[in-house]
Amino acid sequence: MSDDVKAAINKGADRAKAATDQAADAAKTATDRMQADAQSAQAAFSDHFGEPAKRAGEALKESGRKMAENGSTIGAKMIDQAEQNTREAFAAMREAASAKDLTDVMKIQSDYLRTQSERSMSQAREIGELIMRFGRDAVTPMKGG
């Protein structure tokens, strides 16, 4: 395999990994921020109220439990997405390895990068939607629902 083909394959794999890492970091940051905010809110309520604070604390505890469960769900989803991205990257590398010439390799890489970009956007949107849904679920006990 020529050095140009290897370099093109490595560059495609590096970009795929970077896109996956970026989506995972964004989802983790959002989850961490939600947990920190919930913990801060719980502390503020406990400091300022009597019986209503106790009920609020119980609601926040339930919210935290839901957030922990949902954090596991998000983590599992991100692992699934990373596995999918890895399978797609290796499929593109196999295809590039069997390419007839550098033009084919460049087309394969271009197609892969386009679909990986679309996939990354879709995956980030999916994680974002999960976070929003789980955030609403975590707030429901505080609303008395």
Salt bridges, closest charged atoms under 4 A:
ASP21 OD2 - LYS17 NZ 2.54
ASP32 OD2 - LYS28 NZ 2.59
GLU51 OE2 - ARG55 NH1 3.97
GLU62 OE2 - ARG65 NH2 2.30
GLU69 OE2 - ARG65 NH1 2.15
ASP111 OD2 - LYS107 NZ 2.67
ASP111 OD1 - ARG114 NH2 3.57
GLU126 OE2 - LYS77 NZ 3.02
